[in-house]
Amino acid sequence: MRTIVSPRSTTYTARAIVAGATFVALMSACQAPFGLGEPSTRSLEDGATGTLAAATTLEITGSYRAAGDLWSIDLQVAPSTAQHVVVSNSVLKLEALVFFDAAGSPTDAYFRGNQYLSQQMGTDPASRNLVKAAGNGWWKGPASDVPQLFSLTDGPAFRLAFLGTAVTRRTDHVAVDGVDAVNLSGPRADVFIAASAPHQLLGIKIKAGATIDGITVADFKYGNFGKDFKIAKPTDVIDFSNLSTLPPIYTVVSVDTSRCTATCVVSAVVKNLGGKFGAQAPSTIAFTMTDSATKATVGTCEAQVVPDVGYNATKTVSCTISSVSGQHANAAIVTATPTNPGRA
């Protein structure tokens, strides 16, 4: 018997072979066809906001722009309890600790960063002395100076700002530090969420033109969920409303050259505008004798202020300028200049 194959059956067979090959190829690939097997957008959003809402701690690192400057940030958060943040740009660095009450309101804030402090203080000698005395120690300040980034750390606020109706495009299988992720994108930001359950929030890129919590053009990564950052209130803190918490800051009240005779002993009364403790070294008073006619230096000596005296207290320090007679002293001017090392 002879089998007759019609053109129609040949075409059908060819199509079946092609379809079968395509099916096998798709099944052997990592990605299921037509989005089958991928997590729903709703589950991704629930996972991302859920990890924020349930986090006992988390860390955000990256960069952003604010007030025209590019900043780097490392923010460690214990929600409604404490924050530790380090921000820096090309010229300065500021470290801050903020603590909250049971209602989530900031109660205490502490700062460290001499360059930042210097920018906030005046240019007068007293302000410069305060900046130098503070060194790199902690000082108390207003919590409003710390970027809170509430929309980036609170689950419901994050959803409202970046997810739901704010999402206009979804891109699957985007690698974030080697983790398979989904990018939920909108006019404000690109949000990166782990493709695998529980769909942890991995990162966010805030776009130019969008400003969130005072920042824009940000590139943040999330991590260290649940890590103990050991955030604690610092000790030995400077309170600029109470200058006795500062290390010693001596100023010269008067200079005495009455004992500059055969041996030239000079002295000065100094007053402490700070406290007694916390300096990295003793304060010193440098005496300089200058010829009143030629302006040439005749001689010098230096005295340490030891032991320190308390806030607003005075002390007399002295030293001997060698190879100077009383006759020279009568035609000379003696000045005393304090050096206050401040905190380390």
Secondary structure, DSSP 8 states (H G I E B T S, - for coil): ------HHHHHHHHHHHHHHHHHHHHHHSSS-GGGTT---HHHHHHHHHHHHHH-S-EEEEEEEEETTEEEEEEEEEETTTEEEEEEE-SS-EEEEEEEE-TTS-EEEEEEE-HHHHHHHS-SSHHHHHHHHHHTT--EE--GGGS---HHHH-HHHHHHHHSGGG--EEEEEEEETTEEEEEEE-SSEEEEEESSTT--EEEEEE-TT--BTTBEEEEEEEE-TT--------SS-BBTTBGGGS---EEEEEEEEEEESSSEEEEEEEEESS-SS--SS--EEEEEEEETTT--EEEEEEEE--S---TT-EEEEEEEETT--HHHHHTEEEEEEEE-----
